[in-house]
């Protein structure tokens, strides 16, 4: 996988970055439409402490959901239509832009893993639990699951692995002749994303008023689809025709990740609000969004049969 010796097939066709460019332009357009709406909502009709709608049925809510529906539908339709023409350039070349994006993702994911570990530590040691509501010993495991401590521990564990993967990928981009991307590490971003979903589902929510959490879960589900296809393609495991999933899920996930982070940050700075404990501003969101955009632009190709992948030995 991504090794120094590129294997090329006998059949080669002219390649183009057209789909990646159009995807990025589409993502930029959707972000230009949805970001002002979400910023206004975050500042005026979303409760800062809970992340729930303070005003239901507002016209901006309807417009936002329509725009998000278009954002999700069109890339999936385009990816399916072009599934036989899309491929991924996995040649090991010097790629400084991707290396910088991967390094930023590694640092941001590591910071998030440290935060999740700290939260789990506070729950396990009882520092966030008043003595009068501390559960009995036989109820401790249920309590840890209900409070999200177990999910936070998994998020910290898999987050550390995902950070190692992005660091490994960055090193491979800067030193392509001397570094191999490990196959098992490619699974870590998938497991990290799943653990983030589990942690978000550990809270009690109002399905009628949910706002922040809905965008976060939608972003994480799309991110899980992206990383799963990503791991299959990099690992060469059941990877035939999986490139369209990168195109279909990548840009919508990137846009949603920005929508999860930037409006919360702006509302926090200008409205002096208190972010929700379960809808916090995570540096990993914009960092992963940046990595997705750089990765797709640099590697997603159309109209090529060039095989630039050689998988490392099993167990690597």
C-alpha positions in Angstrom: 0.0 0.0 0.0 1.4 3.3 -1.0 4.8 1.7 -1.3 7.9 2.9 -3.1 7.5 0.6 -6.1 4.6 1.7 -8.2 2.9 -1.1 -10.3 1.4 0.2 -13.5 -1.1 -1.7 -15.6 -0.8 -2.3 -19.3 -4.0 -0.4 -19.9 -3.7 3.4 -19.4 -6.1 6.1 -20.2 -6.0 9.9 -20.0 -6.8 11.0 -16.4 -8.3 14.2 -15.2 -9.0 15.9 -11.9 -12.4 17.1 -13.2 -14.6 15.3 -10.7 -12.5 16.5 -7.7 -12.6 20.1 -8.9 -16.3 20.0 -9.5 -16.9 18.4 -6.1 -14.8 21.1 -4.4 -16.6 23.8 -6.2 -20.0 22.3 -5.3 -18.9 22.0 -1.7 -17.8 25.6 -1.6 -21.1 26.7 -3.1 -23.1 24.7 -0.5 -20.9 26.1 2.3 -21.5 29.6 1.0 -25.3 28.9 1.2 -25.5 27.1 4.5 -22.8 28.7 6.6 -24.5 32.2 7.0 -27.8 30.4 7.8 -26.1 28.2 10.5 -24.2 31.1 12.0 -27.4 33.2 12.3 -29.2 30.1 13.9 -26.3 29.4 16.3 -26.4 33.0 17.5 -30.2 33.6 17.8 -32.3 30.4 17.7 -30.1 27.6 19.2 -29.7 27.2 22.9 -26.0 27.6 23.8 -26.1 25.3 26.8 -28.0 22.4 25.1 -27.5 22.8 21.4 -31.3 22.4 20.9 -33.6 24.7 18.9 -34.9 27.5 21.0 -37.4 28.3 18.2 -38.9 25.5 16.2 -40.2 25.7 12.6 -38.2 28.9 11.7 -37.9 29.5 8.0 -34.1 29.3 8.2 -34.4 25.8 9.7 -36.4 24.6 6.7 -34.0 26.3 4.3 -31.0 24.7 6.0 -32.5 21.2 5.9 -33.4 21.6 2.2 -29.8 22.7 1.4 -28.4 19.8 3.4 -30.6 17.4 1.5 -29.3 18.7 -1.8 -25.7 18.6 -0.4 -26.1 14.9 0.5 -28.1 13.8 -2.6 -26.1 15.3 -5.5 -22.7 13.9 -4.7 -24.1 10.5 -4.0 -26.0 10.6 -7.4 -22.9 11.8 -9.2 -20.7 9.2 -7.5 -23.0 6.4 -8.4 -23.2 7.6 -12.0 -19.4 7.8 -12.3 -18.6 4.8 -10.2 -17.0 2.9 -13.2 -14.9 5.9 -14.2 -13.5 7.1 -10.9 -10.2 5.8 -9.5 -7.7 6.8 -6.9 -4.1 7.8 -7.6 -2.1 6.0 -4.8 1.3 6.5 -6.2 3.9 7.4 -3.6 5.0 10.9 -4.6 6.1 13.9 -2.7 2.9 15.6 -1.7 3.6 18.5 0.6 0.0 19.9 0.7 -1.5 16.5 1.7 1.3 16.0 4.1 0.6 19.3 5.9 -3.1 18.5 6.0 -2.5 15.0 7.4 -0.1 16.4 10.0 -2.7 19.0 11.1 -5.3 16.3 11.3 -3.0 14.2 13.4 -2.4 17.0 15.9 -6.1 17.9 16.1 -7.3 14.3 16.5 -4.6 13.7 19.2 -5.9 16.8 21.0 -9.4 15.5 20.9 -8.3 12.1 22.1 -6.6 13.8 25.1 -9.8 15.7 25.9 -11.9 12.5 25.7 -9.4 10.7 28.0 -9.6 13.6 30.5 -13.4 13.4 30.5 -13.4 9.6 31.0 -10.8 10.0 33.8 -13.0 12.5 35.6 -16.0 10.2 35.4 -14.2 7.1 36.4 -12.6 8.8 39.4 -15.9 10.4 40.5 -14.8 13.9 40.2 -17.8 14.9 38.0 -20.3 13.0 40.2 -21.7 14.5 43.4 -21.6 12.1 46.3 -25.3 12.1 46.8 -26.0 10.8 43.3 -23.0 8.4 43.0 -24.3 5.0 41.9 -23.9 1.8 43.8 -21.0 -0.5 42.9 -23.3 -3.0 41.0 -24.6 -0.1 38.9 -21.3 1.5 38.0 -20.9 -0.1 34.6 -24.4 1.1 33.5 -23.6 4.5 34.9 -20.3 4.6 32.9 -22.1 3.7 29.7 -25.0 6.1 30.3 -22.7 9.1 31.0 -20.5 8.4 27.9 -17.4 7.5 29.9 -16.9 4.2 28.2 -17.5 5.7 24.8 -15.1 8.6 25.7 -12.5 6.0 26.6 -12.9 4.3 23.3 -12.7 7.6 21.5 -9.4 8.4 23.3 -8.0 5.0 22.4 -9.0 5.0 18.7 -8.3 8.7 18.5 -4.7 8.0 19.4 -4.5 5.3 16.7 -6.1 7.7 14.2 -3.6 10.3 15.1 -0.8 7.8 14.5 -2.3 7.0 11.1 -2.4 10.6 10.0 1.1 11.1 11.2 2.2 8.0 9.3 0.4 9.3 6.2 2.1 12.7 6.5 5.5 11.1 6.9 4.8 9.0 3.8 3.8 12.2 1.8 7.1 14.0 2.8 9.3 10.9 2.6 7.7 8.6 0.0 10.7 6.5 -0.6 11.3 5.6 3.0 7.9 5.3 4.7 5.1 2.8 4.4 1.6 3.5 5.5 0.5 0.6 7.8 -2.6 -1.3 6.8 -3.9 -1.8 10.3 -3.6 1.9 11.1 -6.0 2.7 8.3 -8.8 1.2 10.3 -8.2 3.6 13.2 -10.1 6.6 11.7 -13.1 4.4 11.1 -13.1 3.1 14.7 -12.5 6.6 16.0 -15.5 7.9 14.1 -17.7 5.1 15.4 -16.7 5.8 19.0 -17.6 9.5 18.5 -21.0 8.4 17.3 -21.5 6.2 20.3 -20.5 9.0 22.7 -23.0 11.4 21.1 -25.8 8.8 21.4 -25.0 8.4 25.2 -26.8 11.6 26.0 -30.6 12.2 26.5 -32.0 14.3 23.6 -35.2 15.9 22.4 -35.8 14.6 18.9 -38.1 17.5 18.1 -35.6 20.1 19.2 -32.3 18.5 18.3 -30.0 20.8 16.3 -26.3 20.7 17.0 -26.4 16.9 17.6 -28.2 16.2 14.3 -25.5 18.0 12.3 -22.8 16.3 14.3 -24.3 12.8 13.8 -24.9 13.4 10.1 -21.3 14.6 9.6 -20.0 11.5 11.5 -22.0 9.0 9.6 -20.8 10.5 6.3 -17.2 10.6 7.7 -17.5 6.9 8.7 -18.5 6.0 5.1 -15.6 8.0 3.8 -13.0 6.5 6.1 -14.3 3.0 5.5 -13.8 3.3 1.8 -10.5 5.1 2.5 -9.3 2.1 4.5 -10.4 -0.4 1.9 -8.7 1.4 -0.9 -5.4 2.0 1.0 -5.4 -1.5 2.3 -6.5 -3.2 -1.0 -9.2 -5.1 0.9 -12.4 -5.5 -1.1 -11.7 -2.2 -2.7 -13.1 -2.7 -6.2 -15.3 0.3 -7.1 -15.1 2.0 -3.8 -13.8 5.3 -5.1 -17.3 6.6 -5.7 -17.9 6.5 -2.0 -15.1 8.9 -1.4 -16.6 11.3 -3.8 -20.1 10.8 -2.5 -19.4 11.1 1.2 -16.2 13.2 1.4 -17.4 16.6 0.4 -20.8 16.5 2.3 -18.9 15.3 5.4 -16.3 18.2 5.0 -19.1 20.8 4.7 -21.0 19.4 7.7 -17.8 19.3 9.8 -17.2 23.0 9.0 -20.8 23.7 9.9 -20.4 21.9 13.2 -17.3 24.0 14.2 -17.3 27.5 12.7 -20.8 28.7 13.7 -20.2 27.5 17.3 -16.9 29.3 17.4 -18.4 32.5 16.1 -21.4 32.4 18.4 -19.0 31.7 21.4 -16.8 34.6 20.5 -19.4 37.2 19.6 -22.3 36.2 21.8 -20.2 35.1 24.8 -22.3 31.9 24.9 -21.4 28.7 26.7 -21.1 25.8 24.3 -22.9 22.6 25.0 -21.0 19.8 26.7 -22.2 17.4 24.1 -21.8 19.7 21.1 -18.4 21.2 21.8 -16.1 22.8 19.3 -13.6 20.1 18.2 -10.5 21.1 16.4 -10.6 17.7 14.6 -13.6 18.8 12.6 -12.0 21.6 10.5 -8.7 19.7 10.3 -10.4 16.5 8.9 -12.5 18.7 6.5 -9.3 20.2 5.2 -7.6 16.8 4.8 -10.6 15.5 2.9 -10.5 18.4 0.4 -6.8 18.2 -0.2 -6.8 14.4 -0.4 -9.7 14.3 -3.0 -8.2 17.1 -5.1 -4.8 15.4 -5.2 -5.8 11.8 -5.7 -9.3 11.4 -7.1 -9.1 10.9 -10.9 -11.6 10.3 -13.7 -11.1 8.2 -16.9 -7.9 6.3 -15.9 -7.1 2.7 -15.6 -3.6 3.3 -14.3 -3.0 1.1 -11.2 -0.7 2.9 -8.9 -1.2 0.7 -5.9 1.0 -2.0 -4.5 -0.2 -3.4 -1.2 2.3 -4.0 1.6 2.7 -7.6 2.8 -0.2 -8.9 5.0 0.2 -8.0 8.6 1.9 -4.7 7.9 
